[in-house]
Amino acid sequence: MATVITGHVLARDGRPLDHVELSIGGEIVGHSGSHGFFSIDAPRKSGRVAVTFRHEGFVTNTRIFHTRAGAGNTVVIWPVANRAFFDPSRDLDVQFHGGRIQIPANAITTERGEPVLRAELRFTWFDITNARDRAAASGDFSGRLADGSTRRLNSYGIFDLDVVADGARLQLKPRTKVALAINVPERPRRKPPKSMGHFNFDANLGIWIWSGTFELASDGLTYNGHVFRFGGSHNLDDPQDTTCITVQVINWWDSSPMAGFTTIAHGLQYDSYGTTDNNGMVCLLVQRNASFTLEAYGSIGSSHFATPNSMQPTYSSPNFSSGASDCGDPVQCPFVGTVPVDLIVGIGRAFASNSMSTA
């Protein structure tokens, strides 16, 4: 049985985008149409569906949808932030906002192993302390570690890196590597770990996969390391010490519970997602002993609801560790409060989160 997932695709400035390609598991399942609207059938296998949104000139974004929350979704994709054309026969050393990239001479070929005369480097860095930046980055901050376990992640830097020629993806020669120095955002600089996990994003699985480590520079301003391939998103992360909390999403006007609503907890370096049950309740994994802000959105029929900025509550999490298996336990996953939503006028949550008008 299939479930229908609908929503809108918007650019960073809130502009609707049509002709955006949507794919699941590498197979194209549709495109956005007028006003950025999309509607796709997704197989109801595990309730968790990874949908990739791809548009020329923009950073690819893979979003994780839960089949209970099929409508009212807003997906934001960002234009590629930095581009540099270069001669691959020479060393490249370039500094962008967010990081420094060094590619050795004669390290790049086509996928057929042929030499390249002119290449284009594309680089976009996301400020993970900004919720708007995180919304345009792939995944839901879950990652598979080196030991095979799956953990929530605290990010210290997400970036997208690719090198192409005439639109075709290029590759590194065997036993060559690209040196990177990725900026540490200002707020996490207070106590950044000396060694940081490096993760690549698997769009088919919708999860970050551990691939190595980056090391903190002596000045504490960058994490330095290497990548061995082009294409896709990268994430510098530390496993998060989580605790489980429960909240209820309610209608701001009459306090009635809102079922099937997507609920997001915004921490300093992560977002945590969940979908409300028939009583408007949802369990979320958040960072232990830390504050977080909540918002929710969803639809009832043709009416769309969301939490405007002025109504987003902030709570503090308990100072003990617990996991998803503790959902439903009032002690290990305590109720912390409610999240109000209001009727919105517009085509997506991006408007609600910034300059929402209510009706």
C-alpha positions as CSV (number, residue, x, y, z in Angstrom):
1,M,0.0,0.0,0.0
2,A,1.3,3.5,-0.9
3,T,1.0,6.7,1.0
4,V,0.9,10.1,-0.5
5,I,3.4,12.8,0.5
6,T,2.7,16.3,-0.6
7,G,4.3,19.7,-0.1
8,H,6.1,22.6,-1.7
9,V,9.8,23.1,-2.7
10,L,11.1,26.6,-2.0
11,A,14.4,28.4,-2.6
12,R,16.3,30.0,0.2
13,D,14.5,33.3,-0.3
14,G,11.1,31.6,-0.2
15,R,10.6,31.6,-3.9
16,P,8.6,28.5,-5.2
17,L,10.6,26.2,-7.5
18,D,9.1,24.1,-10.2
19,H,10.7,21.3,-12.2
20,V,12.6,20.0,-9.2
21,E,13.4,16.3,-9.6
22,L,12.2,14.0,-6.8
23,S,13.7,10.5,-6.4
24,I,13.4,7.6,-3.9
25,G,16.2,5.0,-3.8
26,G,17.8,6.5,-7.0
27,E,14.5,6.2,-9.0
28,I,12.8,9.4,-10.2
29,V,9.3,9.5,-8.8
30,G,8.1,13.0,-9.8
31,H,8.8,16.7,-10.3
32,S,7.5,19.8,-8.5
33,G,4.9,21.7,-10.5
34,S,3.3,25.1,-10.3
35,H,4.1,27.1,-7.1
36,G,6.6,24.4,-6.3
37,F,3.9,21.9,-5.3
38,F,4.7,18.2,-5.3
39,S,2.7,15.0,-4.7
40,I,4.3,11.5,-4.8
41,D,3.3,8.0,-3.8
42,A,5.8,6.5,-1.4
43,P,5.8,2.8,-0.4
44,R,4.7,2.2,3.2
45,K,7.5,0.0,4.3
46,S,8.9,1.2,7.5
47,G,7.1,4.5,7.8
48,R,10.4,6.4,7.1
49,V,11.0,7.5,3.5
50,A,14.1,9.3,2.2
51,V,13.2,11.6,-0.8
52,T,15.9,13.4,-2.7
53,F,15.2,16.8,-4.3
54,R,17.6,17.8,-7.1
55,H,17.6,20.9,-9.2
56,E,20.3,22.3,-11.5
57,G,22.3,25.0,-9.8
58,F,21.1,24.0,-6.3
59,V,22.5,21.8,-3.6
60,T,20.7,18.5,-3.5
61,N,18.6,18.0,-0.4
62,T,17.4,14.6,0.9
63,R,14.5,14.9,3.3
64,I,13.2,12.2,5.6
65,F,9.4,11.9,5.7
66,H,7.3,9.8,8.0
67,T,4.2,8.4,6.3
68,R,1.9,9.5,9.1
69,A,2.7,13.1,8.1
70,G,1.9,13.1,4.4
71,A,0.8,16.7,3.8
72,G,1.9,20.3,4.5
73,N,5.6,19.7,4.0
74,T,8.0,22.4,3.0
75,V,11.4,21.5,1.5
76,V,14.0,24.2,1.1
77,I,17.0,23.9,-1.3
78,W,19.8,26.3,-1.6
79,P,21.7,27.5,-4.6
80,V,25.3,26.5,-4.8
81,A,27.1,29.1,-2.8
82,N,30.6,29.1,-4.3
83,R,32.1,28.2,-7.7
84,A,35.6,28.2,-9.0
85,F,36.9,27.3,-12.5
86,F,40.4,25.9,-12.6
87,D,43.0,24.1,-14.6
88,P,43.3,20.6,-13.1
89,S,46.9,20.3,-14.4
90,R,47.9,22.8,-11.6
91,D,47.6,22.8,-7.9
92,L,44.4,24.4,-6.6
93,D,44.3,26.2,-3.2
94,V,41.1,28.2,-2.7
95,Q,39.4,29.8,0.3
96,F,35.7,30.1,0.5
97,H,33.2,31.2,3.2
98,G,33.2,28.0,5.3
99,G,36.4,26.4,4.4
100,R,39.7,26.0,2.5
101,I,40.1,23.4,-0.3
102,Q,43.4,22.1,-1.8
103,I,43.4,19.8,-4.8
104,P,46.8,18.5,-6.1
105,A,47.8,18.9,-9.8
106,N,46.8,16.1,-12.2
107,A,44.5,14.4,-9.6
108,I,41.3,14.6,-11.6
109,T,39.9,12.6,-14.5
110,T,36.6,11.9,-16.1
111,E,34.7,8.8,-15.0
112,R,36.3,7.1,-18.0
113,G,39.8,8.0,-16.7
114,E,40.4,10.7,-19.4
115,P,42.3,13.9,-18.5
116,V,40.4,17.2,-17.9
117,L,41.4,20.6,-19.3
118,R,39.0,22.8,-17.3
119,A,37.0,21.9,-14.2
120,E,34.5,23.6,-11.9
121,L,34.6,23.3,-8.2
122,R,31.3,23.7,-6.3
123,F,31.3,24.3,-2.5
124,T,28.5,25.1,-0.1
125,W,28.9,25.3,3.7
126,F,26.0,25.3,6.1
127,D,26.1,27.1,9.4
128,I,24.8,24.3,11.6
129,T,23.9,26.8,14.4
130,N,21.3,28.3,12.2
131,A,18.0,26.4,11.8
132,R,17.4,27.7,8.3
133,D,20.8,26.4,7.2
134,R,20.0,23.0,8.8
135,A,16.7,22.8,7.0
136,A,18.6,22.9,3.6
137,A,21.0,20.1,4.6
138,S,20.3,16.5,4.0
139,G,19.1,13.9,6.6
140,D,17.7,14.0,10.1
141,F,21.0,14.0,12.1
142,S,21.1,10.2,12.5
143,G,24.3,8.5,11.6
144,R,25.9,5.0,11.4
145,L,29.1,4.9,13.4
146,A,32.2,2.8,12.7
147,D,31.0,0.0,15.0
148,G,27.7,-0.2,13.0
149,S,25.5,1.4,15.7
150,T,23.1,4.2,14.8
151,R,23.2,7.3,16.9
152,R,21.9,10.8,16.9
153,L,24.6,13.3,15.9
154,N,25.7,16.8,17.0
155,S,27.1,18.5,14.0
156,Y,30.1,20.8,13.8
157,G,29.9,21.4,10.1
158,I,27.9,20.3,7.0
159,F,29.2,21.0,3.5
160,D,28.6,20.0,-0.1
161,L,31.6,19.5,-2.4
162,D,31.6,18.6,-6.0
163,V,33.9,19.0,-9.1
164,V,32.4,18.8,-12.6
165,A,33.2,19.6,-16.2
166,D,30.4,20.6,-18.6
167,G,27.9,19.3,-16.0
168,A,29.5,15.9,-15.8
169,R,30.9,14.6,-12.5
170,L,34.6,14.1,-12.2
171,Q,36.6,11.8,-10.0
172,L,39.9,11.6,-8.2
173,K,42.6,9.3,-9.4
174,P,43.4,6.3,-7.1
175,R,45.5,7.1,-4.0
176,T,44.9,10.9,-4.3
177,K,43.0,13.1,-1.9
178,V,41.7,16.5,-1.4
179,A,42.8,18.5,1.7
180,L,40.1,20.4,3.6
181,A,40.0,22.9,6.4
182,I,36.3,23.4,7.5
183,N,35.4,26.3,9.7
184,V,34.1,25.6,13.2
185,P,30.9,27.8,13.7
186,E,31.5,30.5,16.3
187,R,29.2,29.3,19.1
188,P,30.6,25.7,19.2
189,R,34.2,27.0,19.3
190,R,34.0,27.2,23.1
191,K,34.8,23.5,23.7
192,P,35.2,21.8,20.3
193,P,36.4,18.1,20.5
194,K,40.0,17.6,19.3
195,S,39.0,14.8,16.9
196,M,35.7,14.8,14.9
197,G,34.0,12.1,13.0
198,H,33.6,12.6,9.2
199,F,30.4,11.3,7.7
200,N,29.2,10.9,4.1
201,F,25.5,11.0,3.3
202,D,23.8,7.9,1.8
203,A,20.8,9.3,0.0
204,N,19.2,5.9,-0.6
205,L,19.2,5.1,3.1
206,G,18.7,8.6,4.3
207,I,21.5,8.4,6.9
208,W,25.0,9.7,7.5
209,I,27.7,7.0,7.2
210,W,31.0,7.3,9.2
211,S,34.0,7.4,6.9
212,G,36.9,8.8,9.0
213,T,38.0,11.6,11.2
214,F,39.0,15.3,11.0
215,E,41.3,17.0,13.5
216,L,41.0,20.3,15.2
217,A,43.6,22.9,14.1
218,S,45.9,24.4,16.7
219,D,44.1,27.7,16.5
220,G,40.7,26.0,17.1
221,L,39.1,27.6,14.1
222,T,38.9,24.7,11.6
223,Y,38.7,21.0,11.4
224,N,41.3,19.6,9.0
225,G,41.2,16.4,7.1
226,H,40.9,14.8,3.6
227,V,38.2,13.4,1.3
228,F,38.8,10.8,-1.4
229,R,35.9,11.4,-3.7
230,F,33.7,14.1,-5.1
231,G,30.0,14.5,-5.0
232,G,27.5,14.6,-2.2
233,S,27.2,16.0,1.3
234,H,29.7,15.7,4.2
235,N,29.2,16.1,7.9
236,L,31.6,16.6,10.8
237,D,29.8,15.1,13.9
238,D,30.1,14.0,17.4
239,P,27.7,11.3,18.8
240,Q,25.1,12.9,20.9
241,D,24.2,12.0,24.5
242,T,20.5,11.9,24.1
243,T,17.4,11.9,26.4
244,C,13.8,11.2,25.4
245,I,11.1,13.8,25.9
246,T,7.4,13.9,25.1
247,V,5.4,16.9,23.9
248,Q,1.9,17.5,22.7
249,V,1.0,19.6,19.6
250,I,-2.2,21.6,20.1
251,N,-4.4,24.0,18.2
252,W,-3.6,27.5,19.6
253,W,-7.3,28.5,19.5
254,D,-9.0,25.6,21.3
255,S,-6.1,23.4,22.6
256,S,-7.4,20.4,20.6
257,P,-4.7,17.8,19.8
258,M,-3.2,17.8,16.3
259,A,-2.6,14.3,14.9
260,G,-0.1,13.5,12.2
261,F,1.8,16.8,12.6
262,T,5.6,17.0,12.0
263,T,7.3,18.2,15.1
264,I,10.9,19.5,15.3
265,A,13.1,20.2,18.3
266,H,15.8,22.7,17.4
267,G,19.0,22.4,19.4
268,L,22.2,24.4,18.9
269,Q,23.8,21.9,16.5
270,Y,21.0,19.5,15.5
271,D,17.3,19.1,14.7
272,S,15.2,16.2,15.9
273,Y,12.0,15.1,14.1
274,G,8.9,13.2,15.0
275,T,5.2,12.8,14.1
276,T,2.3,13.2,16.5
277,D,-0.1,10.3,17.3
278,N,-3.9,10.6,17.4
279,N,-3.6,12.4,20.7
280,G,-1.1,15.0,19.4
281,M,1.7,13.4,21.4
282,V,5.2,12.7,20.1
283,C,8.5,11.5,21.5
284,L,11.7,13.2,20.5
285,L,15.3,12.5,21.2
286,V,17.1,15.7,22.2
287,Q,20.5,16.5,23.7
288,R,20.7,15.7,27.4
289,N,20.6,18.5,29.9
290,A,20.3,21.3,27.3
291,S,17.7,23.7,26.1
292,F,15.8,23.3,22.8
293,T,13.1,25.1,20.8
294,L,10.0,23.4,19.3
295,E,7.9,24.0,16.3
296,A,5.3,21.9,14.4
297,Y,3.4,21.9,11.1
298,G,0.9,19.9,9.2
299,S,-2.5,20.0,7.5
300,I,-6.1,19.1,8.2
301,G,-7.9,18.8,4.9
302,S,-7.0,21.9,2.9
303,S,-6.1,24.0,6.0
304,H,-2.4,24.3,6.8
305,F,-1.1,24.9,10.4
306,A,2.4,25.8,11.7
307,T,4.1,27.3,14.8
308,P,5.1,31.0,14.1
309,N,8.4,32.2,15.6
310,S,6.7,34.2,18.3
311,M,4.9,31.1,19.6
312,Q,7.8,28.6,19.5
313,P,8.3,27.3,23.1
314,T,11.7,26.6,24.6
315,Y,12.2,23.8,27.1
316,S,15.1,22.2,29.0
317,S,15.8,18.4,28.7
318,P,16.3,16.1,31.7
319,N,19.8,15.4,33.0
320,F,19.8,11.7,32.3
321,S,20.3,9.5,29.2
322,S,17.4,7.6,27.5
323,G,16.6,6.5,24.0
324,A,13.8,5.9,21.5
325,S,12.9,2.6,23.2
326,D,11.8,4.7,26.3
327,C,9.0,6.4,24.4
328,G,5.8,6.0,26.4
329,D,7.6,5.7,29.8
330,P,6.6,8.8,31.8
331,V,9.8,8.6,33.9
332,Q,12.4,7.9,31.2
333,C,10.6,10.0,28.5
334,P,8.8,12.7,30.5
335,F,6.2,15.1,29.2
336,V,7.7,18.6,29.1
337,G,5.0,20.8,27.6
338,T,2.9,21.7,24.6
339,V,3.6,23.1,21.1
340,P,0.9,25.4,19.7
341,V,0.1,25.7,16.0
342,D,-2.0,28.3,14.2
343,L,-3.7,28.5,10.8
344,I,-1.4,29.9,8.2
345,V,-1.9,31.7,4.9
346,G,0.8,30.8,2.3
347,I,2.2,27.8,0.6
348,G,4.7,26.5,3.0
349,R,6.3,26.3,6.5
350,A,9.2,28.5,5.3
351,F,6.9,31.4,5.3
352,A,5.5,30.4,8.7
353,S,8.9,30.3,10.2
354,N,9.9,33.8,9.1
355,S,7.1,36.1,8.3
356,M,3.9,34.1,8.9
357,S,0.5,35.7,8.5
358,T,-2.3,34.1,10.5
359,A,-6.0,33.8,9.8
